[in-house]
Amino acid sequence: MKHALGMIEVISIPAGIEMGDAMLKAADVELVSAHPVCAGKYIVVVTGEVAAVKSSVAAGTESCGMKLVDSIVIPNVDAQVAPAIVMCNDFGKVRAVGSVELFSLCAAVTAADAMVKAADVKLIEVRMGRGLGGKAFIILTGEVAAVNSAIRAANALEEVQGLVAESVVIPSPHPDLVRALV
């Protein structure tokens, strides 16, 4: 069995809290994050074994019914993704900085996983909708070519087609900007 990440986004905060409870009671999963996001939505992110995460997400989607916005299960998720959601990654020295802004929170998590699997990059953060009008963004670092490659890989994903608002690569960010990002 491999490690997986599951996430559900709903359009109601009370329904989201109830959904999170159903997810955690349905299977042996670990809660990564559960909180409101802009536009009155709520997200819950869990990790665990693939079967447990699938059961948890299934219970959550059943619980929230028509209030479901999106859900994902990523089997064999990269170890950087969950810590980046709660901004707890060890990313080492910041080299080039890349940032991708997306219109979907689930698509951002899927893109972040694809980025770190496609290139030698480190996730700094996957920011989920708080104060962002319901959008999400990813900040990553690595050599310029690797950051470009990671962003191309994310943009090529079927799951994110039409959901990328903008992206940028800064080859040599100013130290003050680096401090602001971390």
Secondary structure, 3 states (H helix, E strand, C coil): CCEEEEEEEECCHHHHHHHHHHHHHHCCCEEEEEEEECCCEEEEEEEEEHHHHHHHHHHHHHHHHHHEEEEEEEECCCCCHHHHHCCCCCCCCCCEEEEEEECCHHHHHHHHHHHHHHCCEEEEEEEECCCCCCCEEEEEEECHHHHHHHHHHHHHCHHHCCCEEEEEEECCCCHHHHHHHC
